[in-house]
Every structure is written in structure tokens, then in C-alpha cells.
């Protein structure tokens, strides 16, 4: 993925590790990281629950095609989004925030989902 990760102490929780990892990355590297982790998790679930195997080349191709599709959709919205700059800030205290959304098209029998977590 072209991302160097830092080893952390065993006392550092995963959210802090992820924040430390994401901080130096640019938007494209973050997108690559998140989509890759999601694709690997999906690969694992398909192998475990459906006994479906996918080659590394197929997995890499899927990640590249998925990112290309995501970024092509974002380009059409770029002019309106370019005016808004939003910087992530953690929620107060020991709260964890989880955002999730999903959609299903019954005619095409396709679905899309997404999620994010912050501490």
C-alpha cells in the first residue's frame, strides 16, 4: 500500500495507534489504507463463511477498481466540497462515535455500505 506503519507500545490502544498512523498520511493514502483493510476483511469473511477463495491479484485488482470508482464519483462533487474544510476532532471524554450507513437497490440486487469510528 506504500504506507509505513509505526510500531507502538502495548499500552497504546488501537484508536491512538490508528490516529498516529493516519496523521502523516495524505487523503489518497488514507483511502488506500481503509479500502484495503475493508477488502481484506471481506476476503476473510468470504473464505470463512462461503469457502470462497480469491487470489492476491484479484484482491489487489478489486481494491484498485473500487478506489477508482470512489474517486470518480468524488470528482463530480469536488467544486462544492472544495470550499468546505473540515478537520476531525475527537469527541469529548472517553466517548466512541460510530457512523454507519447502508443502501440496497432491490432491482439491481446491489448494496453499498460504509462506516467510521472515532474516539
Protein Blocks (a to p, Z undefined) as FASTA:
>chain_A
ZZacddddfklcfklmmmmmmmmpcfklmmmmmmmmmmmmmmmmmmmmnopacdfklmmm
mmmmmmmmmmmmmmmmmmmmmmpccdddddehjbdcddddddddfklopacddddddZZ
